[in-house]
């Protein structure tokens, strides 16, 4: 069994992607945004946002009868940590195999491959 991770699950990341651009949101606002894309229960969103607060990704402040949540960490820092954990777990900490895998991915267009080469060449 894999050790418990502090990085975001897929559902948690989906919620953070709603909150990061607008800087703050209520459970209702996040729920409405997610519901416009797929079926989701209000209580599930509420539970997930409480978990995100417990994990240190969200800060909660009273706002009338509801709470407003705002990111506790910048998006870039969180995504960098997630990528690092992925590279550590899948590629034993080596980034080169990830780059080789991306370069060989047939779903990338010629332009995307050229951009990848340009970024690597730096």
C-alpha positions in Angstrom: 0.0 0.0 0.0 1.2 3.5 -0.9 1.9 5.9 1.9 -0.7 8.7 2.4 0.1 11.7 0.3 -0.5 15.4 1.2 -0.8 16.3 -2.5 -4.2 16.8 -4.2 -6.5 14.0 -5.4 -8.3 14.5 -8.7 -11.4 15.9 -7.0 -9.4 18.2 -4.8 -7.5 19.5 -7.7 -10.7 20.1 -9.6 -12.0 22.3 -6.7 -8.7 24.2 -6.4 -8.9 24.9 -10.2 -12.2 26.7 -9.5 -10.9 28.7 -6.5 -7.4 29.7 -7.8 -8.6 32.0 -10.6 -11.3 33.8 -8.6 -9.1 33.9 -5.4 -12.0 33.1 -3.1 -15.3 31.2 -3.2 -18.1 29.8 -1.1 -19.1 26.1 -1.2 -22.2 27.1 -3.2 -20.1 28.9 -5.9 -17.7 26.0 -6.3 -20.6 23.6 -6.3 -22.4 25.6 -9.0 -19.3 25.7 -11.2 -18.6 21.9 -10.8 -22.3 21.1 -11.4 -22.2 22.9 -14.7 -19.7 20.3 -15.9 -20.8 17.1 -14.2 -23.2 15.7 -11.6 -21.9 16.3 -8.0 -23.6 16.6 -4.6 -23.4 19.8 -2.6 -22.4 17.8 0.5 -19.5 16.2 -1.4 -18.1 19.6 -2.4 -18.5 20.8 1.2 -16.7 17.8 2.6 -13.9 18.1 0.0 -13.4 21.8 0.8 -13.2 21.0 4.5 -10.6 18.3 3.7 -8.7 20.9 1.7 -8.7 23.2 4.7 -7.5 20.5 7.0 -4.7 19.6 4.5 -3.6 23.3 4.4 -4.7 24.1 0.9 -7.6 26.4 1.8 -8.3 29.1 4.4 -11.8 29.5 5.6 -13.3 32.9 6.7 -16.9 33.6 7.9 -19.0 35.6 5.4 -22.5 36.1 6.7 -24.1 32.8 7.1 -21.6 31.0 4.9 -17.8 30.7 4.7 -15.5 32.0 2.0 -12.6 29.9 1.1 -9.3 31.2 -0.4 -6.2 29.4 -1.4 -3.6 29.0 1.3 -0.9 28.2 -1.3 -0.2 29.6 -4.7 -1.2 27.4 -7.7 2.4 27.2 -9.0 3.8 25.9 -5.7 1.1 23.2 -5.5 1.4 22.0 -9.1 5.2 21.9 -8.8 4.9 19.7 -5.7 2.5 17.4 -7.5 4.8 17.1 -10.5 7.8 16.4 -8.2 5.8 13.7 -6.4 4.7 12.2 -9.7 8.3 12.1 -11.0 9.5 10.6 -7.7 6.8 7.9 -7.7 6.8 7.0 -11.4 10.3 7.7 -12.6 12.2 7.2 -9.3 13.0 10.9 -9.1 14.6 11.2 -12.6 13.0 13.8 -14.9 14.8 12.6 -18.0 12.5 9.5 -18.5 9.5 11.8 -18.2 10.9 14.1 -20.9 11.6 11.1 -23.2 8.1 9.8 -22.6 6.6 13.2 -23.5 8.8 13.5 -26.6 7.6 10.1 -27.8 4.0 10.8 -27.1 2.2 10.7 -30.5 -0.6 12.9 -29.2 1.8 15.9 -29.2 1.7 18.0 -32.3 4.9 19.0 -34.1 4.6 22.4 -32.6 4.3 21.0 -29.1 7.3 18.8 -29.6 9.3 21.7 -30.9 8.3 23.8 -27.9 9.3 20.9 -25.6 12.7 20.8 -27.3 13.1 24.5 -26.9 12.2 24.4 -23.2 14.7 21.6 -22.6 17.5 23.3 -24.5 16.7 26.4 -22.5 
